[in-house]
Amino acid sequence: MEPKIILLLSGKRKSGKDYIAEKLQNRLEDKAEILRISEPIKSHYASYLNLNLEELLSSNCYKETYRQEMIIWSDEVRKKDPGYFCNLACSKAVGKDIWIFSDIRRKTDIHWFRTNYPGKIKTVRILANQDVRIARGWVYTEGVDNVTSECDLDDWNDWNLQVNNNDEASLKDSIDKILDLLI
């Protein structure tokens, strides 16, 4: 079953994309599900190198050990098929009315969704100040924070909405604005 709406969330590392996705899902209850493009990337990469998938899916140091190499590997896959991981992620959907993708990182991701699900796409850029991201554990990493997977959407201006996630007050306001976009 196709969704009525697909919400694409984007933002820098430690901007709170997953956190906001979970808050939205809690408010939308059984109408929404969270999907991630990173899940099939990590799953295929773990299988390819015989790594621990559960550790790659977590937010711990294990994932960070492999992040740069995984980005390079997934970019090679995308060169052959830009929508490869988007398609795999959609195949995991269980049929809710709203699909929330919490990890949109590339223009090709947005183009793929708009092409394959016309009229159903809502895009939101989540912003957080650098000092807030640092407090959440972000550390600048060469080869991660300055490559396409992190920077491709920095100059994208076609967002339905841009929201701030710097503190609890801005988070509440942002959740309300996103929910208004979905209704």
N, C-alpha and C positions, 0 to 999 in steps of 0.2 A: 504494500500500500504506500502510495506516495504521500508525502507530508503536504499540509496546506501552506506552511511557512518554513523556510530554512534560514536560521539566524547564523550569520558568520561573524564570529568575534575575532578581533585581531588586536595585537598590542605587543609591546616589547616584553622580554623575559622579566618575570616578577612584577608585571603590571596588574596581575590579579585576574587573568582571563578565566582560569579554571574555577577560581573562587566565585566570580560573578556568575559563571555558568551554573554552578551548583545552587547559588541563591535563586537564580531564575527558575531552575527546575523545581526547587522546593515551593516556590510561589505558584508555579503552573501545575503542580502536582502531576497527575497521570496524563496530562496533555502533551508533555514534552520529554524528550530524551536527549542526553548529551552524547555526542559522537566526536571522535578525534581522528584527524588525519595522521597524527603521530602514532596511533596504535598499530595500524598495518605497517608503517615504516619500521617501528621497533620490533614488531613480530617477525617480519621478513629478515631484518638485520640480525636479530637474535638467532634465528634459524640458520642463516647464512654462516655465522661465525660460532655457532653453538654457545651462545651466551644465555644468561639467566633473564628471561623475559620479564618476570615480576620485578626484578631489580631495575631493568631498563624503564619500566612503566612508572616507577616511583620517582620521587623528587630528591633522591639522595646522591651521594658522590659517585656511585657506580655508573649512573647515567652520564654524569659529567665526564667521566673517564673516556667514554665512547662517543660523546656528542659530536665532536669535530669530524671524526672519521665517518660517523653515521650520516652527517650532513653531506659530505662528499659523495658517499655511496648513493644516497637517495637522489642527489642532483644528477648523477649518471643515469639512474632509472628514469627520471623525469625528462631527460634529453630525448629519450626514445618515445615516451608517452607522458606528456605533462599532467594528464588527469589520472594517472595510474593509481595513486594512493587515495585520491578523492573518491574514485569509483569503488575501491575496496572498502573505504570507510562507510560509504552509503550502503554497501551490501550487508553491513552489520546492523542496520536499523531494524527495529522490531515493529514499526508501524504506528508510531505516535503522530499526532497532528503537527507538532513542532519539533524540528530537528535543530539542536543547538551544536554548532561546531565551535569549539573553544580554542582552536589553534590555527587560524588562517594566517599564512605567512607570505604568500606569493600572489602576484597579480594573476598568474596562470590558474591558481586555485579559484579566485573569484570569477574569472572568465569561464572556467569549466562549469561551475555551478550555475552561472547565468545562462549558459548555453544549454545545459541539460535539464534545468528546472526553471524555465523562463517565467517571470512574473511572481515567483515565490521567494525571492532572495531579499533579505534585509541585512545590511552590513553595519557593524558597529566597531569603531576604533576605541580601545580602552587606553587611556593615558594615565600615567603616574609619574610624579617627579622623580628625578634620579636619586635624590636622597631617600625617598620612600622605598624605592626599589632596592637600594643598598641595605636599608634596614630590614628588608624582607629576605636578604641573603644573596642579592645579585652582586656578582663581581665581574667586571669587564674581562672578557676572554678574547684575545686575538684569534681570528679564524672562526669565531662563532658570532660575536656581536658586530662584526663588520663585514659580513657576507650576506648573500641574497636571502638566506633563510631568516635573517633578522632585519634586513634593511629594505627589502624589495618594496614594501608598502609605505615606506616613509614619505614618499612623494605622491601617494595615491590621494586624490581629493574627492572621490565619488562615494563617500560614506553617507549612509542614511542618517547616522548619528555618531557624534564623538562625545565620550563621557570621561569624567575624571574619577579616579579611584585612589585618592590620596589619604583618606581617613573615613571614619564611619559615616559622617554627615554626607560627604560626597558619594560614598558607596550607596547609601539609601536613595539619594536623589537620582543616581545613575540607574539603579535597578528600576525605579519608578518610570524613568524616561524610556528605558528599553521595553518595559511592559506595555507602555502606551504605544510604542512602535509596532508591537505584535498584535495589538487588539484593533 
